[in-house]
């Protein structure tokens, strides 16, 4: 361990330190809710600040036998994870304090942050698996944490069972890849996954992608998502739908581009199939929902399909734009989806609760309208830029298959309009119900909603720095 290695691990060391501090608060303090929430918020901000400082200073390097890398790409996703965790802590502070379990719940959030920040820096397949499990295992407890609701236990159980299966499939795929290449390091795997692949190599690749598809809520491996998101506390659903998912997309991108660039014809075809299925399943299922939380759960499935469409475009002349699209879309989705989930914490999950909201709570109604429009992809909001970059990447590939994927993205964007704009219609045209006259929620949640609404609106200002970051990452 050198001084450089300690600096490289700074975000992870900070999250570990605050994780232990918050856990100890529950042991030694009786009135611990406020202290635990404050420490967790400071901890996530400290992780964000450390990653930002490393990114701004241009710090980079490979450590621990080239199994851990710090570059602009990894630090960027650490910012997304830490930022989304901060808003999750603010949203969870009041609720977890009322249940009396604030230290335990905040510890789970920080554990997911630790696993996710480690994940985006891993270059070793077994290290990647361990980091995924470090981020996933605490999330099972987060989903099942609300003991007052039957849906929470049910969602947690379904998430646990499917998660264990997904982890087994992922590990089996990694073992097959290791057996074929003789190494778990991505640089060594790249030497094997070139040209015509052996049947065992193809099987390992498909199993690995299938395991990631479970984690990313990609169809047909998405069936745990609506129950888990509906049962989870709102802050958990908001955070798990953006932070760990962004980290998983990041490490999958690194695996494919650094470890299997020669096998691109195989895995881009798999990604194209997954993208099309996921987009249609997510949007068609969301159209039937009357519960806003379940609607956003299926919406998250569809948005996973949109990001997978960028993975399908990682070929030919579309590679640079496709990498940019993944970075832009994950950040845009984190802002708009977390904001939408936090509005549920203020208003409720029944669609009727949003009737007439523009008259009873205009600030929250305007924010929700911005989030819904951004999720559709209305310019100049955040979601527009993500989809635009995917379309540009697809058009640059020269592949008929990718053109079909891009066409499916456009069709699915149109399909999503009724359920997103249905919420806006209810807020403007319907008469208020008794549920919406007095909306619940703390000032911290309202603050988070308004900040995220501003970020969704001004997201276009980040496009140029993101494009520069892609060029510096070395992945494109």
C-alpha positions in Angstrom: 0.0 0.0 0.0 1.6 3.2 -1.2 0.5 6.8 -0.6 -0.9 6.9 -4.2 -3.0 3.8 -3.4 -4.5 5.5 -0.3 -5.4 8.5 -2.4 -7.0 6.2 -5.1 -9.1 4.5 -2.4 -10.1 7.8 -0.8 -13.9 7.6 -1.7 -14.0 4.0 -0.5 -12.1 4.7 2.7 -14.4 7.7 3.5 -17.5 5.7 3.0 -16.2 2.9 5.1 -15.3 5.3 7.9 -18.7 6.9 8.0 -20.4 3.5 7.7 -18.7 2.4 10.9 -19.4 5.8 12.6 -23.1 5.6 11.8 -23.3 2.0 13.0 -21.7 2.9 16.2 -24.2 5.7 16.8 -27.0 3.1 17.1 -25.0 1.3 19.7 -23.9 4.2 22.0 -26.7 6.8 21.5 -30.3 6.7 22.6 -31.5 9.7 20.6 -29.7 8.6 17.5 -31.9 9.4 14.5 -30.7 13.0 13.9 -27.1 12.1 14.5 -27.1 9.1 12.2 -28.8 11.0 9.4 -26.4 13.9 9.8 -23.4 11.7 9.7 -24.7 9.7 6.7 -25.4 13.0 4.8 -21.9 14.3 5.6 -20.4 11.0 4.6 -22.1 10.9 1.2 -21.1 14.5 0.6 -17.5 13.7 1.6 -17.4 10.8 -0.8 -18.8 13.1 -3.5 -16.2 15.8 -2.7 -13.3 13.4 -2.7 -14.3 11.9 -6.1 -14.8 15.5 -7.4 -11.3 16.6 -6.2 -9.6 13.5 -7.7 -11.5 14.1 -11.0 -10.6 17.9 -11.1 -7.0 17.2 -10.3 -6.6 14.6 -13.1 -5.6 11.9 -10.7 -5.5 8.5 -12.4 -3.6 5.2 -12.2 -3.9 1.4 -11.8 -3.3 -0.3 -8.5 -3.2 -3.7 -6.8 -1.8 -5.6 -9.8 -3.9 -3.6 -12.2 -7.0 -4.9 -10.6 -8.2 -1.5 -9.4 -8.2 1.6 -11.7 -8.9 5.2 -11.0 -9.7 7.2 -14.1 -12.2 9.9 -15.1 -14.7 7.3 -16.1 -14.7 5.6 -12.7 -14.7 8.9 -10.8 -17.7 10.2 -12.8 -19.8 7.2 -11.8 -18.7 7.6 -8.2 -20.1 11.1 -8.3 -23.4 9.8 -9.5 -23.6 7.1 -6.8 -22.6 9.5 -4.0 -24.9 12.3 -5.2 -27.9 10.0 -5.4 -27.1 8.6 -2.0 -27.1 12.1 -0.5 -30.6 12.7 -1.7 -31.7 9.3 -0.5 -30.3 10.1 3.0 -32.2 13.4 3.1 -35.4 11.6 2.0 -34.9 8.8 4.5 -34.1 10.9 7.5 -37.6 11.6 8.8 -39.1 8.2 8.0 -36.2 6.2 9.5 -36.2 8.4 12.5 -39.9 7.6 13.1 -39.3 3.9 12.9 -36.4 4.1 15.3 -34.0 2.4 12.9 -32.1 5.3 11.4 -28.6 4.1 12.2 -29.2 0.6 10.6 -31.0 2.1 7.6 -28.3 4.7 7.0 -25.6 2.0 7.4 -27.3 0.0 4.6 -27.2 3.1 2.3 -23.5 3.7 3.0 -22.8 0.0 2.4 -24.4 0.2 -1.1 -22.3 3.3 -1.7 -19.1 1.5 -0.7 -19.9 -1.5 -3.0 -20.9 0.7 -5.9 -17.8 2.9 -5.7 -15.6 -0.1 -5.6 -17.4 -1.7 -8.5 -16.7 1.0 -11.1 -13.0 0.8 -10.5 -12.6 -3.0 -10.7 -10.7 -4.6 -13.6 -10.7 -8.1 -12.3 -13.8 -10.3 -12.9 -13.8 -11.8 -9.5 -13.3 -8.4 -7.8 -16.2 -7.2 -9.9 -18.4 -10.0 -8.6 -17.4 -9.3 -5.0 -18.1 -5.6 -5.4 -21.5 -6.3 -7.0 -22.4 -8.5 -4.0 -21.2 -5.9 -1.6 -23.6 -3.4 -3.2 -26.5 -5.9 -3.7 -26.7 -7.7 -0.3 -27.5 -4.6 1.7 -30.1 -3.6 -0.9 -32.1 -6.8 -0.1 -32.4 -5.5 3.5 -33.3 -2.0 2.3 -36.2 -3.3 0.2 -37.6 -5.3 3.1 -36.8 -2.7 5.8 -40.4 -1.3 6.2 -41.7 -3.9 8.6 -45.1 -2.1 8.9 -46.0 -3.0 5.3 -46.6 -6.5 3.9 -45.5 -5.4 0.5 -42.1 -4.6 1.8 -41.5 -8.2 3.0 -42.9 -9.6 -0.2 -40.8 -7.4 -2.4 -37.7 -8.1 -0.3 -38.2 -11.9 -0.6 -38.7 -11.8 -4.4 -35.7 -9.5 -4.7 -33.6 -11.8 -2.6 -34.6 -15.0 -4.4 -34.1 -13.6 -7.9 -30.9 -11.8 -6.8 -29.4 -15.0 -5.6 -30.2 -16.7 -8.9 -28.8 -13.8 -10.8 -25.6 -13.9 -8.8 -25.2 -17.6 -9.4 -25.7 -17.1 -13.2 -23.2 -14.2 -13.2 -20.6 -16.1 -11.2 -21.0 -19.2 -13.5 -20.4 -17.0 -16.5 -17.4 -15.4 -15.0 -15.9 -18.9 -14.1 -16.4 -20.0 -17.7 -14.7 -16.9 -19.0 -11.9 -17.5 -16.5 -11.6 -21.1 -17.6 -11.3 -20.1 -21.3 -8.9 -17.2 -20.8 -6.9 -18.5 -17.9 -7.1 -15.2 -16.1 -9.8 -12.9 -14.6 -8.0 -9.7 -15.5 -9.7 -7.8 -18.3 -6.5 -7.2 -20.2 -5.8 -11.0 -20.3 -9.5 -11.8 -21.2 -9.2 -9.4 -24.2 -6.5 -11.7 -25.6 -8.8 -14.7 -25.7 -12.1 -13.0 -26.7 -11.1 -12.2 -30.3 -12.1 -13.6 -33.6 -14.3 -16.7 -33.6 -15.3 -17.6 -30.1 -15.4 -21.2 -28.8 -18.8 -22.5 -27.6 -17.7 -22.3 -24.0 -16.6 -18.7 -24.4 -20.0 -17.8 -26.0 -21.8 -19.6 -23.1 -19.7 -17.7 -20.5 -20.4 -14.4 -22.3 -24.1 -15.0 -22.5 -24.4 -16.1 -18.9 -22.4 -13.1 -17.7 -24.6 -10.7 -19.6 -27.7 -12.5 -18.3 -26.5 -12.1 -14.7 -26.0 -8.4 -15.4 -29.4 -8.2 -17.0 -31.0 -9.4 -13.7 -29.2 -6.6 -11.8 -30.2 -4.0 -14.4 -33.9 -5.0 -14.5 -33.6 -5.9 -18.2 -36.4 -8.0 -19.7 -37.0 -10.9 -19.5 -35.1 -10.8 -16.2 -37.1 -7.9 -14.7 -39.9 -9.6 -12.9 -38.6 -8.7 -9.4 -38.5 -5.0 -10.1 -42.2 -3.8 -9.6 -42.7 -5.7 -6.4 -39.3 -4.7 -5.0 -39.8 -1.0 -5.8 -43.4 -1.0 -4.5 -42.5 -2.6 -1.3 -39.3 -0.7 -0.6 -39.3 2.5 1.4 -39.5 5.4 -1.1 -35.9 6.5 -0.4 -34.7 3.0 -1.0 -36.6 2.6 -4.3 -35.3 6.0 -5.5 -31.7 5.2 -4.7 -31.6 1.6 -5.9 -33.2 2.6 -9.2 -30.3 5.0 -10.0 -27.1 4.7 -8.0 -26.2 1.0 -8.0 -27.7 0.6 -11.5 -25.5 3.4 -12.9 -22.5 1.6 -11.3 -23.5 -1.7 -12.9 -23.9 -0.1 -16.3 -20.4 1.4 -15.9 -18.7 -1.8 -15.0 -20.5 -3.7 -17.8 -19.3 -1.1 -20.2 -15.7 -1.5 -18.9 -15.8 -5.3 -19.2 -17.1 -5.2 -22.8 -14.7 -2.5 -24.1 -11.6 -3.4 -22.2 -12.1 -7.1 -21.8 -13.9 -8.2 -25.0 -13.5 -5.6 -27.7 -12.8 -8.4 -30.2 -16.1 -10.1 -29.5 -18.1 -7.0 -30.2 -20.1 -8.6 -33.0 -21.4 -11.2 -30.6 -22.2 -9.0 -27.6 -23.7 -6.1 -29.5 -26.2 -8.5 -31.1 -27.1 -9.7 -27.6 -27.4 -6.2 -26.3 -29.6 -5.2 -29.3 -32.0 -8.1 -28.5 -32.1 -7.2 -24.8 -32.7 -3.5 -25.6 -35.7 -4.0 -27.8 -37.4 -6.6 -25.5 -36.7 -4.4 -22.4 -38.1 -1.2 -24.0 -41.3 -2.8 -25.1 -41.9 -4.8 -22.0 -41.3 -1.8 -19.7 -43.4 0.6 -21.5 -46.3 -1.7 -22.4 -46.5 -2.8 -18.7 -46.3 0.8 -17.4 -49.3 1.8 -19.6 -51.5 -0.5 -17.5 -50.5 0.8 -14.1 -52.7 2.9 -11.8 -50.1 2.9 -9.0 -47.5 5.6 -9.7 -44.7 3.7 -7.9 -45.3 0.6 -10.0 -45.5 2.7 -13.1 -42.1 4.2 -12.3 -40.8 0.7 -11.6 -41.8 -0.5 -15.1 -40.5 2.9 -16.4 -37.1 2.0 -15.0 -37.2 -1.2 -16.9 -37.9 0.7 -20.1 -35.0 3.2 -19.4 -32.7 0.2 -18.8 -33.6 -0.7 -22.4 -32.8 2.7 -23.6 -29.3 2.5 -22.1 -28.8 -1.0 -23.5 -29.6 0.5 -26.9 -26.4 2.6 -26.5 -24.5 -0.7 -25.7 -25.8 -2.1 -29.0 -24.2 0.9 -30.8 -20.7 0.2 -29.4 -19.5 -0.7 -32.9 -18.0 0.9 -36.0 -18.0 4.7 -35.9 -20.6 4.8 -33.0 -18.3 3.8 -30.1 -17.4 7.3 -28.9 -20.9 8.6 -29.1 -22.3 5.4 -27.5 -19.9 5.8 -24.5 -21.0 9.4 -24.2 -24.6 8.3 -24.4 -24.2 5.9 -21.5 -22.5 8.6 -19.3 -25.1 11.2 -20.3 -28.1 9.0 -19.9 -27.2 7.5 -16.5 -26.7 11.0 -15.1 -29.9 12.3 -16.6 -31.8 9.3 -15.4 -30.5 9.6 -11.9 -31.7 13.2 -11.7 -35.2 12.8 -13.2 -36.1 9.4 -11.8 -34.9 10.1 -8.2 -36.9 13.4 -8.3 -40.0 11.5 -9.4 -39.7 8.9 -6.7 -39.2 11.6 -4.0 -42.4 13.3 -5.2 -44.2 10.1 -4.3 -42.9 10.5 -0.8 -44.6 13.9 -0.7 -47.8 13.1 -2.5 -48.5 9.4 -2.4 -48.4 6.5 -4.9 -52.1 6.4 -5.9 -52.6 8.1 -9.2 -55.7 9.9 -7.8 -53.5 11.6 -5.3 -52.1 13.8 -8.1 -55.6 15.1 -9.1 -55.5 18.9 -9.0 -52.1 19.0 -7.4 -51.2 22.2 -9.4 -53.8 24.0 -7.2 -53.0 22.4 -3.9 -49.2 22.2 -4.1 -48.0 24.1 -7.2 -44.3 23.8 -6.5 -44.3 20.0 -6.2 -46.7 19.8 -9.2 -44.4 21.8 -11.4 -41.4 19.7 -10.3 -43.3 16.5 -11.0 -44.4 17.8 -14.5 -40.7 18.5 -15.2 -39.7 15.0 -14.2 -42.4 13.4 -16.3 -41.5 15.5 -19.3 -37.8 14.7 -18.8 -38.5 11.0 -18.6 -40.3 11.2 -21.9 -37.4 13.1 -23.4 -38.9 16.5 -24.1 -36.2 19.1 -25.0 -34.3 20.8 -23.4 -34.8 18.6 -20.3 -32.3 16.0 -19.2 -33.8 12.9 -20.8 -33.8 14.5 -24.2 -30.0 14.7 -24.4 -29.5 11.0 -23.4 -31.9 9.8 -26.1 -30.4 12.2 -28.6 -26.9 10.8 -28.1 -28.1 7.3 -28.4 -29.7 8.1 -31.8 -26.5 9.9 -32.9 -24.5 6.8 -31.9 -26.8 4.4 -33.6 -26.8 6.5 -36.8 -22.9 6.5 -36.8 -22.6 2.7 -36.7 -23.8 1.9 -40.2 -25.5 -1.3 -38.8 -29.0 -2.2 -39.9 -29.6 -4.0 -36.6 -28.7 -0.9 -34.6 -31.0 1.2 -36.9 -33.8 -1.2 -35.8 -32.9 -0.6 -32.2 -32.9 3.2 -32.6 -36.3 2.9 -34.4 -37.6 0.9 -31.4 -36.3 3.6 -29.1 -38.3 6.2 -31.0 -41.4 4.1 -31.0 -41.1 3.4 -27.3 -40.7 7.1 -26.6 -44.1 7.7 -28.2 -45.5 4.7 -26.2 -44.4 6.3 -22.9 -46.2 9.6 -23.5 -49.6 8.5 -22.3 -48.6 7.3 -18.8 -46.1 10.1 -18.1 -48.4 12.9 -19.4 -51.4 11.2 -17.7 -49.9 12.3 -14.4 -49.5 15.9 -15.7 -53.1 15.8 -17.0 -54.4 14.7 -13.6 -52.4 17.5 -11.8 -53.8 20.2 -14.1 -57.3 19.1 -15.2 -58.8 17.0 -12.4 -60.4 18.3 -9.3 -58.3 17.9 -6.1 -59.0 15.0 -3.8 -58.8 15.0 0.0 -55.5 13.2 -0.3 -53.9 16.0 -2.2 -55.2 18.9 -0.1 -52.5 18.4 2.6 -49.5 16.8 1.2 -47.0 15.2 3.6 -43.3 15.5 3.6 -40.4 17.1 5.4 -38.5 20.2 4.2 -35.5 18.0 3.3 -37.6 16.0 0.8 -39.0 19.2 -0.7 -35.5 20.7 -1.0 -34.3 17.6 -2.7 -37.2 17.6 -5.2 -36.7 21.3 -6.1 -32.9 20.9 -6.5 -33.4 17.8 -8.7 -36.0 19.7 -10.8 -33.5 22.5 -11.4 -30.8 20.0 -12.4 -33.2 18.2 -14.8 -33.9 21.6 -16.4 -30.3 22.8 -16.7 -28.8 19.5 -17.5 -27.7 20.6 -21.0 -25.0 22.7 -19.5 -23.2 19.5 -18.5 -23.0 18.0 -22.0 -19.6 19.5 -23.1 -17.8 18.5 -19.9 -19.2 15.0 -20.2 -18.0 14.7 -23.8 -14.5 15.8 -22.7 -14.6 13.2 -19.9 -15.3 10.4 -22.4 -12.3 11.3 -24.5 -10.1 11.4 -21.4 -11.3 8.0 -20.1 -9.7 6.0 -22.8 -12.7 3.8 -23.3 -13.8 5.4 -26.6 
